Amino acid sequence: MTGRPHQDDQPRPSIGVLVLIRHGESEWNRLNRFTGSKDVGLTEEGLFEAHRAGTMLEAEGIRFDAAFTSTLKRATNTLEIILDELDQEHIPTVKDAALNERDYGELMGINKDEARRRWGAEQVHLWQRSYDIAPPGGESLKDTAQRVVPFFEKRIAPELRAGKNVIVVAHGNSLRALIMQLDRLLPEDVERVELRTGHPLIYRLNADGSIAEKRDIAA
């Protein structure tokens, strides 16, 4: 997928490359459970996906200057594997809870099919995909964006504006919140955003923050 071409007469100056990756498959992904802020590890498939992501990025030839990840081990382990595959494991790395997955509250640990039987498929869908409806005791995507976006603007965007290439390994909803900001999506648009585990999404941004190019690397 490629960002819309700009209609300006003069090309906009570009900045560093941003790569977003959802962690590899986790133990609770495999069990179809709501994971949220629970700190669960990767499955064998998740480990494979992390190595594969590193291989795909190696083929792109991107040299990273900085890395960011959440404090949850499924993301940090995915990043470690990717950087090892790239022989770039010594770049500066920041782990911050601002990038953690959304808190699913009372849903955490519950099988998704069981949740649909308990609360109804429509209600569970609203909790999962809507922008501002939070599950009981948990965070909505809007709540998640209120910590992800300021962190991006304060810590990650300056690196990009300085011309550095940055990799961010995080979670489905923390990355959806960021993509909503980058792609300037409306709440009804972000409901349709899906992120596969372990698949790099490459952004090349203009200096004003608009998208020059966006690509989802195919396996």
C-alpha positions in Angstrom: 0.0 0.0 0.0 1.4 3.4 -1.0 0.5 6.8 0.4 -1.3 9.2 -1.9 1.0 11.3 -4.1 1.2 14.9 -3.3 -0.1 17.5 -5.8 2.5 20.2 -4.8 4.6 21.6 -7.6 7.7 21.2 -5.6 8.6 17.8 -3.9 8.5 17.9 -0.1 11.8 17.2 1.7 11.8 13.6 3.2 13.1 12.5 6.6 14.2 9.2 8.1 12.5 5.9 7.5 10.0 4.6 10.1 9.4 0.8 10.4 6.5 -0.4 12.5 6.2 -4.1 13.5 3.6 -5.9 15.6 5.4 -8.6 17.7 5.4 -12.2 16.7 2.6 -14.6 17.7 2.3 -14.8 21.5 1.1 -17.7 23.6 -2.3 -16.1 24.2 -2.6 -15.2 20.5 -2.3 -18.9 19.8 -5.0 -19.6 22.4 -7.3 -16.9 21.0 -7.3 -15.0 24.4 -7.5 -11.3 25.0 -3.9 -10.5 26.0 -3.7 -6.8 26.6 -1.1 -5.7 29.1 -0.5 -9.3 30.4 3.2 -10.1 29.8 3.1 -13.4 27.9 5.9 -14.8 25.7 6.2 -15.8 22.1 5.3 -19.1 20.6 7.5 -21.1 18.3 5.6 -19.5 15.4 6.2 -16.1 17.0 9.9 -16.7 17.1 9.8 -17.8 13.5 7.9 -14.6 12.5 10.5 -12.4 14.3 13.4 -14.1 12.5 11.4 -13.8 9.2 10.8 -10.1 9.8 14.5 -9.6 10.3 15.2 -11.4 7.0 12.7 -9.2 5.2 14.2 -6.1 6.5 17.7 -7.3 5.6 16.5 -7.6 2.0 15.4 -4.0 2.2 18.9 -2.9 3.2 17.8 -0.5 5.9 20.3 0.5 8.6 18.6 1.6 11.7 19.8 4.3 14.0 17.4 3.8 16.9 14.8 1.3 18.2 11.8 1.6 20.3 9.6 -1.0 21.9 7.2 -1.6 24.8 8.2 -3.1 28.1 6.3 -6.4 27.4 8.5 -9.4 26.5 6.7 -10.5 23.4 7.6 -7.1 21.8 11.1 -6.8 23.3 12.0 -10.4 22.3 10.7 -9.8 18.8 12.9 -6.7 18.5 16.0 -8.4 19.9 15.6 -11.2 17.3 15.1 -8.8 14.4 18.2 -6.7 15.4 20.2 -9.8 15.8 19.2 -11.0 12.3 20.3 -7.6 11.0 23.5 -7.6 12.9 22.4 -4.2 14.4 21.8 -5.3 18.0 24.0 -2.5 19.4 21.9 0.4 18.2 20.3 2.6 21.0 17.0 1.0 22.2 14.3 2.6 24.3 11.7 0.4 26.1 8.7 2.4 27.3 5.3 1.5 28.7 3.7 4.2 26.6 4.0 1.6 23.7 2.4 -1.2 25.7 -0.7 -2.9 24.4 -4.0 -1.5 25.5 -5.4 -2.7 28.9 -8.3 -5.1 28.1 -9.6 -4.9 31.7 -12.0 -7.7 32.5 -11.5 -9.3 29.1 -7.8 -10.2 29.7 -7.2 -13.9 29.7 -10.6 -14.8 28.4 -11.0 -16.7 25.2 -12.6 -14.5 22.5 -15.3 -17.0 21.6 -16.2 -17.3 25.3 -16.3 -13.5 25.6 -18.8 -13.4 22.7 -21.0 -16.0 24.3 -20.9 -14.0 27.6 -21.4 -10.5 26.4 -22.6 -10.9 22.8 -20.7 -10.7 19.5 -21.7 -7.1 18.8 -20.6 -5.8 22.2 -17.3 -7.6 22.0 -16.7 -6.2 18.5 -17.3 -2.7 19.8 -14.8 -3.2 22.6 -12.2 -4.6 20.2 -12.6 -2.4 17.2 -14.2 0.9 18.1 -12.2 4.1 18.8 -13.7 5.3 22.1 -15.6 2.4 23.7 -13.5 0.7 26.5 -14.0 -2.8 27.8 -15.0 -3.0 31.5 -12.0 -1.8 33.6 -9.8 -1.4 30.5 -8.7 1.2 27.8 -10.3 2.2 24.6 -8.2 2.8 21.5 -8.6 6.6 22.3 -7.1 6.0 25.7 -4.2 4.1 24.2 -3.6 6.9 21.7 -3.4 9.5 24.5 -0.2 7.8 25.7 1.2 6.5 22.3 0.9 9.7 20.3 2.6 12.1 22.8 5.4 9.6 23.2 5.8 9.4 19.4 5.9 13.2 19.1 8.3 13.7 22.0 10.8 10.8 21.5 10.4 9.2 18.0 9.5 12.1 15.7 12.6 14.1 16.5 14.8 11.2 15.5 13.0 11.0 12.2 13.3 14.7 11.6 17.0 14.4 12.3 17.2 12.0 9.3 17.5 8.8 11.4 16.0 5.5 10.5 13.8 4.1 13.4 12.2 0.7 14.1 9.3 0.4 16.5 8.2 -3.0 17.7 5.0 -2.9 19.7 1.4 -4.2 19.7 -1.7 -4.4 17.6 -3.6 -1.5 19.3 -0.6 0.7 20.3 0.4 0.6 16.6 -3.2 1.1 15.4 -3.2 4.3 17.5 0.0 5.5 15.9 -1.1 4.6 12.4 -4.3 6.6 13.0 -2.1 9.6 13.7 0.3 9.0 10.8 -2.3 8.2 8.2 -4.7 10.9 9.6 -7.5 8.5 9.8 -11.0 9.1 11.2 -12.3 6.9 14.0 -14.5 5.0 11.7 -11.5 4.3 9.4 -9.2 3.0 12.1 -11.8 0.3 12.9 -10.7 -1.5 9.7 -7.0 -1.3 10.3 -5.5 -4.8 10.7 -1.9 -5.6 11.6 -0.5 -9.1 11.1 2.1 -10.4 13.6 5.7 -10.0 12.5 5.1 -8.1 9.3 7.1 -4.9 8.8 5.3 -1.7 7.7 7.6 0.9 6.2 6.9 4.6 6.2 8.9 7.3 4.4 7.6 10.6 5.8 7.9 14.2 4.6 9.3 16.8 6.9 5.8 18.1 7.6 4.8 14.6 8.8 2.7 13.7 5.8 3.3 10.3 4.1 5.7 10.1 1.2 5.4 6.4 0.9 3.9 3.5 2.9 4.6 -0.2 2.2 3.6 -3.4 3.9 6.3 -5.9 3.1 4.9 -9.2 1.9 6.2 -12.5 3.3 
